[in-house]
Amino acid sequence: MKLEGHCLCGNVQYSADTEVQFTAVCHCTDCQRQTGAAVSLVIGIDDDALSIEGDSLKTFITHGEDHKSNTNRSFCGNCGSPLISRIDAMPGLVFVKAGTLNDTSWLQPTSELWHRSAQPWVPHIPGAEIFERGIPVD
């Protein structure tokens, strides 16, 4: 699958020719703060397949409650758009903020992460697997 996307101002662009491993909604409070919304819609892909262009990519690091490692949250330093996250405890995987994709018509979340911190007014996604916390790390 060919994936392409960019930040709001267009300075940072990315592409990947790879299969999507999962599509998830994350309800964690860090994602809520980063996006300014009740959820963050992400796709998980092979990090080696991702190509990023642009000179304004910045990273803010948070520390994961479950995996006890860094979550490296990258965003455009010009417009502030969150773009990707990499979790040190999950090498080889990158979480792409799905709203930054050029084509979002195919997105269908199959799981909900950190459901325990979901806003009470956000409806459950029919058929999605519920994780009270994050994705289990081996």
C-alpha positions as CSV (number, residue, x, y, z in Angstrom):
1,M,0.0,0.0,0.0
2,K,1.3,3.4,-0.9
3,L,0.9,5.9,1.9
4,E,1.5,9.6,1.6
5,G,0.9,12.6,3.9
6,H,2.1,15.9,5.2
7,C,1.7,18.4,8.0
8,L,-0.7,21.4,7.8
9,C,1.8,23.8,6.3
10,G,3.2,21.1,3.9
11,N,6.8,21.6,5.0
12,V,7.1,18.0,6.3
13,Q,6.0,15.3,3.9
14,Y,6.2,11.5,4.3
15,S,5.6,8.4,2.3
16,A,5.7,4.7,2.8
17,D,5.1,1.7,0.5
18,T,4.1,-0.9,3.1
19,E,1.3,-2.8,4.7
20,V,-0.6,-1.2,7.6
21,Q,-0.2,-3.4,10.7
22,F,-3.2,-1.9,12.5
23,T,-5.4,1.1,12.7
24,A,-6.3,2.3,16.2
25,V,-7.9,5.0,18.2
26,C,-5.8,6.0,21.2
27,H,-7.6,7.5,24.2
28,C,-4.5,8.1,26.3
29,T,-4.2,11.5,28.0
30,D,-0.9,12.2,26.3
31,C,-2.5,11.8,22.9
32,Q,-5.5,13.9,24.0
33,R,-3.1,16.7,25.0
34,Q,-1.0,16.3,21.8
35,T,-3.9,16.4,19.4
36,G,-6.2,18.7,21.4
37,A,-8.9,16.2,20.8
38,A,-10.6,13.3,22.6
39,V,-8.7,10.7,20.6
40,S,-5.7,10.2,18.2
41,L,-6.3,8.1,15.2
42,V,-3.1,6.2,14.3
43,I,-1.8,3.6,11.9
44,G,1.1,1.3,12.7
45,I,3.6,0.6,10.0
46,D,7.1,-0.7,9.5
47,D,9.5,2.1,10.5
48,D,12.0,1.1,7.8
49,A,9.4,1.8,5.1
50,L,8.8,5.4,6.2
51,S,10.5,8.2,4.3
52,I,10.3,11.8,5.7
53,E,11.2,15.0,3.9
54,G,11.4,18.5,5.3
55,D,13.5,20.4,7.7
56,S,11.1,21.4,10.4
57,L,10.5,18.0,12.1
58,K,10.8,18.4,15.9
59,T,10.4,15.7,18.6
60,F,9.0,15.9,22.1
61,I,9.6,13.0,24.4
62,T,7.1,11.6,26.9
63,H,7.5,8.5,29.1
64,G,5.1,5.6,28.7
65,E,3.3,4.4,31.8
66,D,3.1,0.8,30.7
67,H,6.3,0.3,28.6
68,K,8.5,2.4,30.9
69,S,10.3,3.8,27.9
70,N,10.4,7.0,25.7
71,T,7.6,7.8,23.4
72,N,9.2,10.1,20.8
73,R,6.3,12.3,19.4
74,S,7.4,14.1,16.2
75,F,5.6,17.1,14.8
76,C,6.2,20.0,12.4
77,G,8.0,22.8,14.2
78,N,6.4,25.4,11.8
79,C,2.7,24.5,12.1
80,G,2.6,22.2,15.1
81,S,1.0,19.2,13.3
82,P,1.6,16.0,15.1
83,L,2.9,13.4,12.5
84,I,4.4,10.3,14.0
85,S,5.4,8.6,17.2
86,R,8.0,6.0,17.9
87,I,8.1,4.1,21.1
88,D,11.5,2.9,22.3
89,A,10.1,-0.4,23.6
90,M,8.6,-1.1,20.1
91,P,11.5,-0.9,17.8
92,G,10.7,-1.2,14.1
93,L,7.2,0.2,14.5
94,V,6.1,3.8,13.8
95,F,2.7,5.2,14.7
96,V,1.5,7.6,11.9
97,K,-1.1,10.2,12.8
98,A,-3.8,9.1,10.3
99,G,-5.3,12.5,10.0
100,T,-2.2,13.7,8.2
101,L,-2.6,11.1,5.4
102,N,-3.5,12.4,1.9
103,D,-6.2,9.7,1.6
104,T,-8.1,8.8,4.8
105,S,-11.1,7.3,3.1
106,W,-10.1,3.7,3.8
107,L,-9.4,4.1,7.5
108,Q,-11.4,1.9,9.9
109,P,-10.1,1.5,13.4
110,T,-9.9,-2.1,14.6
111,S,-8.8,-1.3,18.2
112,E,-9.2,1.2,20.9
113,L,-6.1,1.8,23.1
114,W,-6.1,3.3,26.6
115,H,-9.9,2.9,26.8
116,R,-9.7,3.5,30.6
117,S,-9.0,7.2,29.9
118,A,-11.6,7.6,27.1
119,Q,-13.9,10.5,27.4
120,P,-17.3,9.3,28.6
121,W,-19.1,10.9,25.6
122,V,-17.0,9.2,23.0
123,P,-18.9,6.2,21.5
124,H,-17.3,2.8,21.2
125,I,-16.3,1.8,17.7
126,P,-18.4,-1.2,16.7
127,G,-16.3,-4.4,16.3
128,A,-13.1,-2.8,17.6
129,E,-11.0,-4.6,20.1
130,I,-10.8,-2.7,23.4
131,F,-7.5,-2.4,25.4
132,E,-8.0,-0.8,28.8
133,R,-4.3,0.2,28.6
134,G,-1.8,0.3,25.7
135,I,-0.7,-2.4,23.2
136,P,0.9,-5.2,25.1
137,V,4.7,-5.1,24.8
138,D,6.5,-8.4,24.7
